[in-house]
């Protein structure tokens, strides 16, 4: 990720400051979109090509009490949807990750999980292209103390991707309990993959 920042840090010849900022912002948004859709596509591959029965979504982990693969997939997807629904509405952009749907079909059905994840990828592609990286947003949170935090769309999109990776790492634990082998980069942060020199999609900058 540091390479991408360094490459965009100097203003190209022929662009004024305003044009450069716009170009730089669009590049950053494309990068964040690529990371987000790649992470969600890992989950699509999981439910399409790795898991073989709905039951595998519902098995409760022995090591992560209360956890199932289906719950982790739903929870991570929820964060993207909450953010995208908010930025697609009228300002002011106020949202809360704690307001989520639970016990949805994608927690127990491979087909429903696939459809929900693909819908979110489609929503990302439609919304991010029209958004602003530095669009101001307000996050309401319970920590357990009520908090009101100022943030931006770009920051929250990046959080959504890293949050999903965190939950994929727990999916990896449950898959191991079920003797299911996942591809090597599943559940590893981009910074870890870059450090390891991985050839995985999130292991190298593509811009």
Secondary structure, DSSP 8 states (H G I E B T S, - for coil): -HHHHHHTSS--TT--HHHHHHHHHHHHHHHHHHHHHHHHHHHHHIIIII--STHHHH---SSSTT--HHHHHHHHHHHHHHHHHHHHS-SS-EE-TT----S-GGGT-HHHHHHHHHHHHHHHHHHHTTS-TT-EEEEEEESSSEEEEEEEHHHHHHHHHHHHHHHHHHHHHHHHHTT----TTTT--HHHHHHHT--STTSS---
